[in-house]
Amino acid sequence: MSISSRFAVGIHILTLIELNKEGVTSSEFLASSVKTNPAVIRKLMGMLKKAGLIEVHPGIAGSKLAKELSEITLFDVYNAVNVVKDKELFSIHENPNPDCPVGRNIQNTIEPLFTAAQLAMEKVLRNVTLEDVVKDIAVKENIC
C-alpha cells in the first residue's frame, strides 16, 4: 500500500499552474497533463483552494497560485489533499493475539517507530518548496 496519489497529483497541479501562468489553466488542461478525469482535478483543486494554495473562480476557466512559490511547502500540499491523518501513515493490525508474547507487545513496540518515521518524512516535506519543484522541472525542460 502506498500514500494516495492525490499528493503527487496535487504537486503536479500546482507546478503546472505556475509553469502555465501565461495561459489558461483549466481543469481540462490539467487533466490532460495528469491523464485523469477533469472531475478528479476539480475535486483536488477544491482541496487546494480550501487550504489557501490556489485561487479559482466558479464559471471562469483558469486558476492561479494564492501564495508565492517559496511559501508553499510540499507539507502544505500533503496536508491540503488529506493524504493521512496525524500519526496514521502506518497502520498497525488491531487485534493481535494477547496470549502470544509477540502479539501482546508488537503494537507498543512498533508504534513509536512508525510515529518517528512519519515525523521524519513530514520534516523533509516541510523543507521542500514548490519553488524547488518548479526550478527542477524548468532546468530539466530548459524553461527559463
Secondary structure, 3 states (H helix, E strand, C coil): CCCCCHHHHHHHHHHHHHHCCCCCCCHHHHHHHHCCCHHHHHHHHHHHHHCCCEEEECCEEEEEECCCHHHCEHHHHHHHCCCCCCCCCCCCCCCCCCCCHHHHHHHHHHHHHHHHHHHHHHHHHHCCEHHHHHHHHHHHHCCC
